[in-house]
C-alpha cells in the first residue's frame, strides 16, 4: 500500500438538501451478490486498490479517459461528486466520545483495529488469528511485497515491525477522521469509525481527502441501516471530485465492482468486531 501522510486538513461544513438526500438514497445499488457468499483472500484479491495517491503530497495523476463512467450517469443522478457545501464558517465542536482511540488501538497487533483491518485485508482471522498472508505475500495490485496485519509494503524487516509502523500511521489518520466528524457535529459509531480506519488503510485519499465522513453525514439523514450507509459512504469516497468519475483502477472503476469490494471489507470488519478475541 502507498501511504501519503496528511495530518492537518481544512474542511467546510457539508450538508444535503432534502431533495438531494432523497435522490441519493434511491441510488443505492444492490445488484452485486452478497460478499459473504464468496469470501476473497488477500493473496487472490485482484480488486484491491493500491494506486490512490494523496493529493496533499503530490500532483494527482492525469485523468483517465477509459470507460469509467461519469458519476451522474453511473449513479443515475445529476449532482456533483463533491459533497454539497454550505457557506457556514468551519467551527470546531466537541465530539461525544463513545470509545477512545486508545481502547481501539490497545494491544498493538492484538488490538481491535489490527483484527478488524487485518480481517478485511485477509491477513488475520476475525478472532485475531494469523493467516499465511500475514507473514508475507505479493500485492495483487502493484506486485510489491506485503507484510503484517495491514499488508505493509514499505521495507519492514518483520510482520511485527510492519504492524508497529502502520499502527502509528493509522492512529494519526483516525484522529483526522474524528476531527472531520467533529466539524460535521457527528459522533461516529464503532462500526463507522473502524470502517473509516480500514478505508484509510486501503486508500488514504478516499478516506481522508474525498469525503468518507461527508458522505456518511449525508447517509445518516436517510432511513438507511448502518451497514448500508457505511458501504454507501465508502463507495462514494472513490469518486474523483474534479472529474466526477470513479478513480479506483484497482477496483474496476465501476459502481458495482467498487461497492462489492467495500461491502466485502465492511463485512470482514463487522465479523472481527463481533468475534471474541483469540486468546
C-alpha atoms as an extended CHARMM CRD file, in Angstrom:
* protein
*
       279  EXT
         1         1  UNK       CA              0.0000000000        0.0000000000        0.0000000000  PROA      1               0.0000000000
         2         2  UNK       CA              1.1270000000        3.5120000000       -0.6330000000  PROA      2               0.0000000000
         3         3  UNK       CA              0.7390000000        5.9580000000        2.2060000000  PROA      3               0.0000000000
         4         4  UNK       CA              0.9780000000        9.7080000000        1.8280000000  PROA      4               0.0000000000
         5         5  UNK       CA              0.5720000000       11.4860000000        5.0840000000  PROA      5               0.0000000000
         6         6  UNK       CA             -1.9140000000       14.3130000000        5.5490000000  PROA      6               0.0000000000
         7         7  UNK       CA             -2.3050000000       15.3470000000        9.2040000000  PROA      7               0.0000000000
         8         8  UNK       CA             -3.8990000000       18.7780000000        9.1210000000  PROA      8               0.0000000000
         9         9  UNK       CA             -6.8070000000       19.4930000000        6.8390000000  PROA      9               0.0000000000
        10        10  UNK       CA             -9.3210000000       22.2510000000        6.4980000000  PROA      10              0.0000000000
        11        11  UNK       CA            -12.9560000000       21.3860000000        5.8340000000  PROA      11              0.0000000000
        12        12  UNK       CA            -16.1420000000       23.2790000000        5.3450000000  PROA      12              0.0000000000
        13        13  UNK       CA            -19.3760000000       22.0790000000        6.8580000000  PROA      13              0.0000000000
        14        14  UNK       CA            -21.3320000000       19.9520000000        4.4430000000  PROA      14              0.0000000000
        15        15  UNK       CA            -24.9840000000       19.1080000000        4.2380000000  PROA      15              0.0000000000
        16        16  UNK       CA            -27.5560000000       17.8500000000        1.7740000000  PROA      16              0.0000000000
        17        17  UNK       CA            -30.8040000000       19.4400000000        0.8360000000  PROA      17              0.0000000000
        18        18  UNK       CA            -33.8590000000       17.2370000000        1.4130000000  PROA      18              0.0000000000
        19        19  UNK       CA            -34.3290000000       16.7670000000       -2.3130000000  PROA      19              0.0000000000
        20        20  UNK       CA            -30.7200000000       15.7380000000       -2.8450000000  PROA      20              0.0000000000
        21        21  UNK       CA            -30.7410000000       13.3980000000        0.0910000000  PROA      21              0.0000000000
        22        22  UNK       CA            -33.8920000000       11.7110000000       -1.1470000000  PROA      22              0.0000000000
        23        23  UNK       CA            -32.4150000000       11.1330000000       -4.5830000000  PROA      23              0.0000000000
        24        24  UNK       CA            -29.1380000000        9.8450000000       -3.2290000000  PROA      24              0.0000000000
        25        25  UNK       CA            -30.8550000000        7.2160000000       -1.1310000000  PROA      25              0.0000000000
        26        26  UNK       CA            -32.5640000000        5.9040000000       -4.2590000000  PROA      26              0.0000000000
        27        27  UNK       CA            -29.2000000000        5.3260000000       -5.9440000000  PROA      27              0.0000000000
        28        28  UNK       CA            -28.0860000000        2.6030000000       -3.5490000000  PROA      28              0.0000000000
        29        29  UNK       CA            -27.1270000000       -0.3610000000       -5.7150000000  PROA      29              0.0000000000
        30        30  UNK       CA            -27.7360000000       -3.9050000000       -4.5150000000  PROA      30              0.0000000000
        31        31  UNK       CA            -27.2160000000       -5.8380000000       -7.6960000000  PROA      31              0.0000000000
        32        32  UNK       CA            -23.9680000000       -7.4700000000       -6.6340000000  PROA      32              0.0000000000
        33        33  UNK       CA            -24.0120000000      -10.7980000000       -4.7710000000  PROA      33              0.0000000000
        34        34  UNK       CA            -23.5180000000      -10.9360000000       -1.0120000000  PROA      34              0.0000000000
        35        35  UNK       CA            -19.7280000000      -10.8000000000       -0.4690000000  PROA      35              0.0000000000
        36        36  UNK       CA            -20.0010000000      -13.3630000000        2.3070000000  PROA      36              0.0000000000
        37        37  UNK       CA            -21.1220000000      -15.9350000000       -0.2320000000  PROA      37              0.0000000000
        38        38  UNK       CA            -17.6800000000      -15.9330000000       -1.8030000000  PROA      38              0.0000000000
        39        39  UNK       CA            -15.0140000000      -14.6420000000        0.5890000000  PROA      39              0.0000000000
        40        40  UNK       CA            -11.9090000000      -13.2520000000       -1.1050000000  PROA      40              0.0000000000
        41        41  UNK       CA             -8.4790000000      -13.8060000000        0.4570000000  PROA      41              0.0000000000
        42        42  UNK       CA             -5.9200000000      -11.0300000000        0.2220000000  PROA      42              0.0000000000
        43        43  UNK       CA             -3.4310000000      -13.0700000000       -1.7940000000  PROA      43              0.0000000000
        44        44  UNK       CA             -6.0050000000      -13.6620000000       -4.5420000000  PROA      44              0.0000000000
        45        45  UNK       CA             -7.9340000000      -10.4020000000       -4.3460000000  PROA      45              0.0000000000
        46        46  UNK       CA             -7.2030000000       -8.7030000000       -7.6370000000  PROA      46              0.0000000000
        47        47  UNK       CA             -9.5730000000       -5.8630000000       -6.8320000000  PROA      47              0.0000000000
        48        48  UNK       CA             -7.5000000000       -4.3120000000       -4.0470000000  PROA      48              0.0000000000
        49        49  UNK       CA             -6.7800000000       -0.6200000000       -4.5830000000  PROA      49              0.0000000000
        50        50  UNK       CA             -3.1100000000        0.2700000000       -4.2670000000  PROA      50              0.0000000000
        51        51  UNK       CA             -2.7750000000        3.2400000000       -6.5810000000  PROA      51              0.0000000000
        52        52  UNK       CA             -4.6650000000        6.0840000000       -4.9070000000  PROA      52              0.0000000000
        53        53  UNK       CA             -2.2560000000        8.8830000000       -4.0670000000  PROA      53              0.0000000000
        54        54  UNK       CA             -2.8280000000       11.6730000000       -1.6000000000  PROA      54              0.0000000000
        55        55  UNK       CA             -3.4240000000       14.9910000000       -3.2950000000  PROA      55              0.0000000000
        56        56  UNK       CA             -1.6510000000       16.6220000000       -0.3580000000  PROA      56              0.0000000000
        57        57  UNK       CA              1.6960000000       15.0390000000       -1.1270000000  PROA      57              0.0000000000
        58        58  UNK       CA              1.9680000000       15.0590000000       -4.9020000000  PROA      58              0.0000000000
        59        59  UNK       CA              0.0530000000       16.1310000000       -8.0040000000  PROA      59              0.0000000000
        60        60  UNK       CA             -2.9060000000       13.9670000000       -8.8630000000  PROA      60              0.0000000000
        61        61  UNK       CA             -2.4250000000       11.6050000000      -11.7800000000  PROA      61              0.0000000000
        62        62  UNK       CA             -3.7860000000       12.6450000000      -15.1270000000  PROA      62              0.0000000000
        63        63  UNK       CA             -7.4540000000       11.8350000000      -15.5160000000  PROA      63              0.0000000000
        64        64  UNK       CA             -8.1470000000        8.6040000000      -17.3250000000  PROA      64              0.0000000000
        65        65  UNK       CA            -10.3570000000        8.6480000000      -20.3890000000  PROA      65              0.0000000000
        66        66  UNK       CA            -11.1860000000        4.9490000000      -20.2950000000  PROA      66              0.0000000000
        67        67  UNK       CA            -14.6950000000        3.6510000000      -19.7270000000  PROA      67              0.0000000000
        68        68  UNK       CA            -15.0550000000        4.7270000000      -16.1140000000  PROA      68              0.0000000000
        69        69  UNK       CA            -18.3920000000        6.4740000000      -16.4430000000  PROA      69              0.0000000000
        70        70  UNK       CA            -19.4640000000        9.8850000000      -15.2260000000  PROA      70              0.0000000000
        71        71  UNK       CA            -20.8670000000        9.8600000000      -11.7180000000  PROA      71              0.0000000000
        72        72  UNK       CA            -24.2450000000       11.2570000000      -12.6990000000  PROA      72              0.0000000000
        73        73  UNK       CA            -24.5800000000        8.5550000000      -15.3540000000  PROA      73              0.0000000000
        74        74  UNK       CA            -23.4490000000        5.6230000000      -13.2470000000  PROA      74              0.0000000000
        75        75  UNK       CA            -25.3940000000        6.6390000000      -10.1700000000  PROA      75              0.0000000000
        76        76  UNK       CA            -28.3660000000        7.8220000000      -12.1490000000  PROA      76              0.0000000000
        77        77  UNK       CA            -28.4570000000       11.2710000000      -10.5990000000  PROA      77              0.0000000000
        78        78  UNK       CA            -27.4920000000       14.7710000000      -11.6030000000  PROA      78              0.0000000000
        79        79  UNK       CA            -25.3120000000       16.0350000000       -8.7880000000  PROA      79              0.0000000000
        80        80  UNK       CA            -21.7190000000       16.9780000000       -8.2860000000  PROA      80              0.0000000000
        81        81  UNK       CA            -19.3680000000       14.2660000000       -6.9450000000  PROA      81              0.0000000000
        82        82  UNK       CA            -18.3120000000       16.8230000000       -4.3600000000  PROA      82              0.0000000000
        83        83  UNK       CA            -20.4500000000       16.5990000000       -1.2330000000  PROA      83              0.0000000000
        84        84  UNK       CA            -22.7190000000       19.6840000000       -1.0980000000  PROA      84              0.0000000000
        85        85  UNK       CA            -21.2140000000       22.6670000000        0.6560000000  PROA      85              0.0000000000
        86        86  UNK       CA            -22.6400000000       25.4380000000        2.7600000000  PROA      86              0.0000000000
        87        87  UNK       CA            -21.3470000000       28.9300000000        3.3920000000  PROA      87              0.0000000000
        88        88  UNK       CA            -21.1590000000       28.4290000000        7.1560000000  PROA      88              0.0000000000
        89        89  UNK       CA            -17.7210000000       29.0030000000        8.6590000000  PROA      89              0.0000000000
        90        90  UNK       CA            -15.8760000000       25.9890000000        9.9670000000  PROA      90              0.0000000000
        91        91  UNK       CA            -16.4600000000       25.8220000000       13.7080000000  PROA      91              0.0000000000
        92        92  UNK       CA            -14.7650000000       23.1000000000       15.7460000000  PROA      92              0.0000000000
        93        93  UNK       CA            -17.1230000000       21.3290000000       18.1030000000  PROA      93              0.0000000000
        94        94  UNK       CA            -16.5880000000       18.7900000000       20.8170000000  PROA      94              0.0000000000
        95        95  UNK       CA            -17.4010000000       15.2640000000       19.7490000000  PROA      95              0.0000000000
        96        96  UNK       CA            -19.1420000000       12.9850000000       22.2170000000  PROA      96              0.0000000000
        97        97  UNK       CA            -16.7700000000       10.0390000000       22.6040000000  PROA      97              0.0000000000
        98        98  UNK       CA            -18.3350000000        6.6000000000       22.6940000000  PROA      98              0.0000000000
        99        99  UNK       CA            -14.9890000000        4.8110000000       22.7140000000  PROA      99              0.0000000000
       100       100  UNK       CA            -11.4360000000        6.1110000000       22.9690000000  PROA      100             0.0000000000
       101       101  UNK       CA             -8.8270000000        5.6090000000       20.2930000000  PROA      101             0.0000000000
       102       102  UNK       CA             -6.5510000000        4.2480000000       22.9890000000  PROA      102             0.0000000000
       103       103  UNK       CA             -9.0650000000        1.4400000000       23.5360000000  PROA      103             0.0000000000
       104       104  UNK       CA             -9.3250000000        0.6820000000       19.8060000000  PROA      104             0.0000000000
       105       105  UNK       CA             -5.5390000000        0.5770000000       19.3760000000  PROA      105             0.0000000000
       106       106  UNK       CA             -4.7460000000       -1.0650000000       22.7260000000  PROA      106             0.0000000000
       107       107  UNK       CA             -2.6370000000       -4.1690000000       22.3260000000  PROA      107             0.0000000000
       108       108  UNK       CA             -0.8720000000       -3.2380000000       19.0930000000  PROA      108             0.0000000000
       109       109  UNK       CA             -1.0530000000       -6.2680000000       16.7970000000  PROA      109             0.0000000000
       110       110  UNK       CA             -3.6770000000       -7.7390000000       19.1240000000  PROA      110             0.0000000000
       111       111  UNK       CA             -5.8400000000       -4.5890000000       19.0870000000  PROA      111             0.0000000000
       112       112  UNK       CA             -9.3420000000       -4.3800000000       17.6770000000  PROA      112             0.0000000000
       113       113  UNK       CA             -8.0110000000       -2.1680000000       14.8790000000  PROA      113             0.0000000000
       114       114  UNK       CA             -5.4360000000       -4.7860000000       13.8700000000  PROA      114             0.0000000000
       115       115  UNK       CA             -8.0160000000       -7.5690000000       13.9480000000  PROA      115             0.0000000000
       116       116  UNK       CA            -10.6420000000       -5.5850000000       12.0300000000  PROA      116             0.0000000000
       117       117  UNK       CA             -8.3630000000       -4.2360000000        9.3010000000  PROA      117             0.0000000000
       118       118  UNK       CA             -6.4340000000       -7.4990000000        9.1390000000  PROA      118             0.0000000000
       119       119  UNK       CA             -9.6970000000       -9.3670000000        8.6220000000  PROA      119             0.0000000000
       120       120  UNK       CA            -10.5270000000       -7.0620000000        5.7000000000  PROA      120             0.0000000000
       121       121  UNK       CA             -7.0030000000       -7.4750000000        4.3090000000  PROA      121             0.0000000000
       122       122  UNK       CA             -7.1310000000      -11.2560000000        4.5710000000  PROA      122             0.0000000000
       123       123  UNK       CA             -4.0630000000      -11.3690000000        6.8240000000  PROA      123             0.0000000000
       124       124  UNK       CA             -5.9830000000      -12.1110000000       10.0420000000  PROA      124             0.0000000000
       125       125  UNK       CA             -8.9440000000      -14.2360000000       11.0220000000  PROA      125             0.0000000000
       126       126  UNK       CA            -11.8950000000      -12.4120000000       12.6280000000  PROA      126             0.0000000000
       127       127  UNK       CA            -10.8410000000      -13.6180000000       16.0920000000  PROA      127             0.0000000000
       128       128  UNK       CA             -7.2900000000      -12.3620000000       15.6130000000  PROA      128             0.0000000000
       129       129  UNK       CA             -5.5590000000      -15.4680000000       14.3390000000  PROA      129             0.0000000000
       130       130  UNK       CA             -2.9220000000      -15.1920000000       11.6240000000  PROA      130             0.0000000000
       131       131  UNK       CA             -3.2510000000      -16.3400000000        8.0370000000  PROA      131             0.0000000000
       132       132  UNK       CA             -0.3640000000      -17.2600000000        5.7390000000  PROA      132             0.0000000000
       133       133  UNK       CA             -0.6750000000      -13.8120000000        4.1060000000  PROA      133             0.0000000000
       134       134  UNK       CA              0.3040000000      -12.1450000000        7.4000000000  PROA      134             0.0000000000
       135       135  UNK       CA              3.8420000000      -13.4980000000        7.0630000000  PROA      135             0.0000000000
       136       136  UNK       CA              4.2560000000      -12.0670000000        3.5830000000  PROA      136             0.0000000000
       137       137  UNK       CA              2.5320000000      -12.0270000000        0.2240000000  PROA      137             0.0000000000
       138       138  UNK       CA              2.7770000000      -10.2740000000       -3.1300000000  PROA      138             0.0000000000
       139       139  UNK       CA              0.3000000000       -7.4520000000       -3.5250000000  PROA      139             0.0000000000
       140       140  UNK       CA             -2.0800000000       -8.3450000000       -6.3990000000  PROA      140             0.0000000000
       141       141  UNK       CA             -2.3470000000       -4.6880000000       -7.4130000000  PROA      141             0.0000000000
       142       142  UNK       CA              1.2200000000       -3.3760000000       -7.5880000000  PROA      142             0.0000000000
       143       143  UNK       CA              3.1440000000       -6.6310000000       -7.0260000000  PROA      143             0.0000000000
       144       144  UNK       CA              5.0690000000       -5.3320000000       -4.0160000000  PROA      144             0.0000000000
       145       145  UNK       CA              5.8800000000       -7.4970000000       -1.0050000000  PROA      145             0.0000000000
       146       146  UNK       CA              3.3890000000       -7.0470000000        1.8330000000  PROA      146             0.0000000000
       147       147  UNK       CA              3.9660000000       -7.8450000000        5.4980000000  PROA      147             0.0000000000
       148       148  UNK       CA              1.8540000000       -7.9410000000        8.6170000000  PROA      148             0.0000000000
       149       149  UNK       CA             -1.7690000000       -7.3240000000        9.5250000000  PROA      149             0.0000000000
       150       150  UNK       CA             -2.0830000000       -4.2190000000        7.3420000000  PROA      150             0.0000000000
       151       151  UNK       CA             -0.2930000000       -5.5040000000        4.2140000000  PROA      151             0.0000000000
       152       152  UNK       CA              2.5230000000       -3.0320000000        4.8400000000  PROA      152             0.0000000000
       153       153  UNK       CA              4.9220000000       -2.6750000000        1.9160000000  PROA      153             0.0000000000
       154       154  UNK       CA              7.4670000000       -0.0490000000        2.8830000000  PROA      154             0.0000000000
       155       155  UNK       CA             10.5080000000       -2.0310000000        3.8830000000  PROA      155             0.0000000000
       156       156  UNK       CA              9.7350000000       -3.5250000000        7.2950000000  PROA      156             0.0000000000
       157       157  UNK       CA             12.0190000000       -6.3340000000        8.4110000000  PROA      157             0.0000000000
       158       158  UNK       CA              9.2520000000       -8.4150000000       10.0050000000  PROA      158             0.0000000000
       159       159  UNK       CA              5.4600000000       -8.5850000000       10.2810000000  PROA      159             0.0000000000
       160       160  UNK       CA              5.6750000000       -7.2540000000       13.8410000000  PROA      160             0.0000000000
       161       161  UNK       CA              7.6760000000       -4.2200000000       12.7410000000  PROA      161             0.0000000000
       162       162  UNK       CA              5.2870000000       -3.6540000000        9.8440000000  PROA      162             0.0000000000
       163       163  UNK       CA              2.3550000000       -3.6250000000       12.2630000000  PROA      163             0.0000000000
       164       164  UNK       CA              4.0480000000       -1.1850000000       14.6260000000  PROA      164             0.0000000000
       165       165  UNK       CA              4.8280000000        1.2510000000       11.8020000000  PROA      165             0.0000000000
       166       166  UNK       CA              1.3720000000        1.1310000000       10.2870000000  PROA      166             0.0000000000
       167       167  UNK       CA             -0.4240000000        1.3940000000       13.6320000000  PROA      167             0.0000000000
       168       168  UNK       CA              1.2720000000        4.7670000000       14.1760000000  PROA      168             0.0000000000
       169       169  UNK       CA              0.0480000000        5.9880000000       10.7990000000  PROA      169             0.0000000000
       170       170  UNK       CA             -3.4640000000        4.7150000000       11.3270000000  PROA      170             0.0000000000
       171       171  UNK       CA             -3.6950000000        6.3190000000       14.7700000000  PROA      171             0.0000000000
       172       172  UNK       CA             -2.9520000000        9.7230000000       13.2680000000  PROA      172             0.0000000000
       173       173  UNK       CA             -5.4030000000        9.0930000000       10.4410000000  PROA      173             0.0000000000
       174       174  UNK       CA             -8.0550000000        8.0670000000       12.9730000000  PROA      174             0.0000000000
       175       175  UNK       CA             -7.5120000000       11.3770000000       14.7660000000  PROA      175             0.0000000000
       176       176  UNK       CA             -8.0770000000       13.2020000000       11.4920000000  PROA      176             0.0000000000
       177       177  UNK       CA            -11.2740000000       11.2540000000       10.8260000000  PROA      177             0.0000000000
       178       178  UNK       CA            -12.5190000000       12.2680000000       14.2810000000  PROA      178             0.0000000000
       179       179  UNK       CA            -11.6830000000       15.8940000000       13.5520000000  PROA      179             0.0000000000
       180       180  UNK       CA            -13.7160000000       15.7510000000       10.3400000000  PROA      180             0.0000000000
       181       181  UNK       CA            -16.6210000000       14.1240000000       12.1740000000  PROA      181             0.0000000000
       182       182  UNK       CA            -16.4140000000       16.8170000000       14.8550000000  PROA      182             0.0000000000
       183       183  UNK       CA            -16.6860000000       19.5320000000       12.2100000000  PROA      183             0.0000000000
       184       184  UNK       CA            -19.8210000000       17.7730000000       10.9920000000  PROA      184             0.0000000000
       185       185  UNK       CA            -21.1000000000       17.7070000000       14.5850000000  PROA      185             0.0000000000
       186       186  UNK       CA            -21.3370000000       13.9570000000       14.2070000000  PROA      186             0.0000000000
       187       187  UNK       CA            -20.3970000000       11.1870000000       16.6150000000  PROA      187             0.0000000000
       188       188  UNK       CA            -19.0760000000        8.0810000000       14.8930000000  PROA      188             0.0000000000
       189       189  UNK       CA            -20.3340000000        4.6780000000       15.9120000000  PROA      189             0.0000000000
       190       190  UNK       CA            -17.7820000000        1.9220000000       16.4440000000  PROA      190             0.0000000000
       191       191  UNK       CA            -18.5870000000        0.3920000000       13.0500000000  PROA      191             0.0000000000
       192       192  UNK       CA            -18.3950000000        3.7420000000       11.2370000000  PROA      192             0.0000000000
       193       193  UNK       CA            -15.0400000000        4.5420000000       12.8200000000  PROA      193             0.0000000000
       194       194  UNK       CA            -13.4750000000        1.1370000000       12.2110000000  PROA      194             0.0000000000
       195       195  UNK       CA            -14.5880000000        1.2490000000        8.5790000000  PROA      195             0.0000000000
       196       196  UNK       CA            -13.0720000000        4.7110000000        8.2040000000  PROA      196             0.0000000000
       197       197  UNK       CA             -9.7840000000        3.3950000000        9.6030000000  PROA      197             0.0000000000
       198       198  UNK       CA             -9.9440000000        0.3750000000        7.2890000000  PROA      198             0.0000000000
       199       199  UNK       CA            -10.6180000000        2.6450000000        4.3080000000  PROA      199             0.0000000000
       200       200  UNK       CA             -7.6160000000        4.7760000000        5.3280000000  PROA      200             0.0000000000
       201       201  UNK       CA             -5.5080000000        1.6250000000        5.3190000000  PROA      201             0.0000000000
       202       202  UNK       CA             -6.8080000000        0.6260000000        1.8860000000  PROA      202             0.0000000000
       203       203  UNK       CA             -6.8930000000        4.0420000000        0.2060000000  PROA      203             0.0000000000
       204       204  UNK       CA             -5.8930000000        7.0990000000        2.3060000000  PROA      204             0.0000000000
       205       205  UNK       CA             -7.0590000000        9.5500000000       -0.3500000000  PROA      205             0.0000000000
       206       206  UNK       CA            -10.5780000000        8.1310000000       -0.3710000000  PROA      206             0.0000000000
       207       207  UNK       CA            -10.8030000000        8.0910000000        3.4120000000  PROA      207             0.0000000000
       208       208  UNK       CA             -9.3110000000       11.4760000000        4.2240000000  PROA      208             0.0000000000
       209       209  UNK       CA             -9.4820000000       13.7330000000        1.1710000000  PROA      209             0.0000000000
       210       210  UNK       CA            -12.5370000000       12.5970000000       -0.7690000000  PROA      210             0.0000000000
       211       211  UNK       CA            -15.2220000000       12.7130000000        1.8350000000  PROA      211             0.0000000000
       212       212  UNK       CA            -15.9070000000        9.3910000000        3.5730000000  PROA      212             0.0000000000
       213       213  UNK       CA            -17.0930000000       11.4050000000        6.5890000000  PROA      213             0.0000000000
       214       214  UNK       CA            -19.0010000000       13.8690000000        4.3930000000  PROA      214             0.0000000000
       215       215  UNK       CA            -20.8270000000       11.1180000000        2.5070000000  PROA      215             0.0000000000
       216       216  UNK       CA            -21.5170000000        9.3740000000        5.7990000000  PROA      216             0.0000000000
       217       217  UNK       CA            -23.1230000000       12.5420000000        7.1510000000  PROA      217             0.0000000000
       218       218  UNK       CA            -25.4280000000       12.6420000000        4.1260000000  PROA      218             0.0000000000
       219       219  UNK       CA            -26.3210000000        8.9550000000        4.5020000000  PROA      219             0.0000000000
       220       220  UNK       CA            -27.1820000000        9.4990000000        8.1610000000  PROA      220             0.0000000000
       221       221  UNK       CA            -30.0080000000       11.7920000000        7.0740000000  PROA      221             0.0000000000
       222       222  UNK       CA            -31.7150000000        8.8960000000        5.3230000000  PROA      222             0.0000000000
       223       223  UNK       CA            -33.6010000000        5.8450000000        6.6490000000  PROA      223             0.0000000000
       224       224  UNK       CA            -30.6880000000        3.5490000000        5.9000000000  PROA      224             0.0000000000
       225       225  UNK       CA            -29.3600000000        0.7300000000        8.0360000000  PROA      225             0.0000000000
       226       226  UNK       CA            -25.9010000000        1.3350000000        9.4870000000  PROA      226             0.0000000000
       227       227  UNK       CA            -24.3250000000       -1.3140000000        7.2650000000  PROA      227             0.0000000000
       228       228  UNK       CA            -25.8370000000        0.2370000000        4.1210000000  PROA      228             0.0000000000
       229       229  UNK       CA            -24.7870000000        3.7950000000        4.9030000000  PROA      229             0.0000000000
       230       230  UNK       CA            -21.2170000000        2.6650000000        5.6560000000  PROA      230             0.0000000000
       231       231  UNK       CA            -20.9450000000        0.8170000000        2.3460000000  PROA      231             0.0000000000
       232       232  UNK       CA            -22.5920000000        3.7410000000        0.5370000000  PROA      232             0.0000000000
       233       233  UNK       CA            -20.1550000000        6.2720000000        2.0200000000  PROA      233             0.0000000000
       234       234  UNK       CA            -17.1250000000        4.0450000000        1.4430000000  PROA      234             0.0000000000
       235       235  UNK       CA            -18.1210000000        3.5780000000       -2.1900000000  PROA      235             0.0000000000
       236       236  UNK       CA            -18.7600000000        7.2800000000       -2.9130000000  PROA      236             0.0000000000
       237       237  UNK       CA            -15.3850000000        8.1590000000       -1.4190000000  PROA      237             0.0000000000
       238       238  UNK       CA            -13.8100000000        6.7470000000       -4.6080000000  PROA      238             0.0000000000
       239       239  UNK       CA            -15.3990000000        9.4350000000       -6.7830000000  PROA      239             0.0000000000
       240       240  UNK       CA            -12.9590000000       11.9790000000       -8.1620000000  PROA      240             0.0000000000
       241       241  UNK       CA            -14.4410000000       15.3530000000       -7.1090000000  PROA      241             0.0000000000
       242       242  UNK       CA            -12.9350000000       17.1130000000      -10.1170000000  PROA      242             0.0000000000
       243       243  UNK       CA            -13.8660000000       14.7830000000      -12.9760000000  PROA      243             0.0000000000
       244       244  UNK       CA            -16.9550000000       13.1610000000      -11.4860000000  PROA      244             0.0000000000
       245       245  UNK       CA            -15.5600000000        9.7750000000      -12.4590000000  PROA      245             0.0000000000
       246       246  UNK       CA            -14.6780000000        6.7560000000      -10.3980000000  PROA      246             0.0000000000
       247       247  UNK       CA            -10.9750000000        6.7790000000       -9.5630000000  PROA      247             0.0000000000
       248       248  UNK       CA            -10.2060000000        3.2630000000       -8.3640000000  PROA      248             0.0000000000
       249       249  UNK       CA             -8.4970000000        1.3810000000      -11.2030000000  PROA      249             0.0000000000
       250       250  UNK       CA             -7.5230000000       -1.4380000000       -8.8570000000  PROA      250             0.0000000000
       251       251  UNK       CA            -11.1970000000       -1.9590000000       -8.0400000000  PROA      251             0.0000000000
       252       252  UNK       CA            -12.5370000000       -1.9660000000      -11.5800000000  PROA      252             0.0000000000
       253       253  UNK       CA            -13.6820000000        1.6750000000      -11.8300000000  PROA      253             0.0000000000
       254       254  UNK       CA            -17.3790000000        0.7940000000      -11.8340000000  PROA      254             0.0000000000
       255       255  UNK       CA            -20.0380000000        1.4000000000       -9.2050000000  PROA      255             0.0000000000
       256       256  UNK       CA            -20.8010000000       -2.2970000000       -8.8110000000  PROA      256             0.0000000000
       257       257  UNK       CA            -17.2100000000       -3.5010000000       -8.5780000000  PROA      257             0.0000000000
       258       258  UNK       CA            -16.2180000000       -0.8040000000       -6.0870000000  PROA      258             0.0000000000
       259       259  UNK       CA            -19.3290000000       -1.3520000000       -3.9940000000  PROA      259             0.0000000000
       260       260  UNK       CA            -18.7670000000       -5.1200000000       -3.9630000000  PROA      260             0.0000000000
       261       261  UNK       CA            -15.2460000000       -4.6770000000       -2.6100000000  PROA      261             0.0000000000
       262       262  UNK       CA            -16.3670000000       -2.1720000000        0.0140000000  PROA      262             0.0000000000
       263       263  UNK       CA            -19.2250000000       -4.4640000000        1.0950000000  PROA      263             0.0000000000
       264       264  UNK       CA            -16.7650000000       -7.3430000000        1.4160000000  PROA      264             0.0000000000
       265       265  UNK       CA            -14.4690000000       -5.2800000000        3.6060000000  PROA      265             0.0000000000
       266       266  UNK       CA            -17.3320000000       -3.9280000000        5.7130000000  PROA      266             0.0000000000
       267       267  UNK       CA            -18.4960000000       -7.4870000000        6.3610000000  PROA      267             0.0000000000
       268       268  UNK       CA            -14.9780000000       -8.5540000000        7.3660000000  PROA      268             0.0000000000
       269       269  UNK       CA            -14.6490000000       -5.6110000000        9.7700000000  PROA      269             0.0000000000
       270       270  UNK       CA            -18.0060000000       -6.4770000000       11.3260000000  PROA      270             0.0000000000
       271       271  UNK       CA            -17.0600000000      -10.1230000000       11.7510000000  PROA      271             0.0000000000
       272       272  UNK       CA            -13.8890000000       -9.1270000000       13.5910000000  PROA      272             0.0000000000
       273       273  UNK       CA            -15.8380000000       -6.7080000000       15.7780000000  PROA      273             0.0000000000
       274       274  UNK       CA            -18.3160000000       -9.3970000000       16.7800000000  PROA      274             0.0000000000
       275       275  UNK       CA            -15.8430000000      -12.2440000000       17.2560000000  PROA      275             0.0000000000
       276       276  UNK       CA            -14.2940000000      -12.9460000000       20.6640000000  PROA      276             0.0000000000
       277       277  UNK       CA            -10.5960000000      -12.0770000000       20.6340000000  PROA      277             0.0000000000
       278       278  UNK       CA             -8.2290000000      -15.0070000000       20.1380000000  PROA      278             0.0000000000
       279       279  UNK       CA             -6.5570000000      -15.8900000000       23.4730000000  PROA      279             0.0000000000
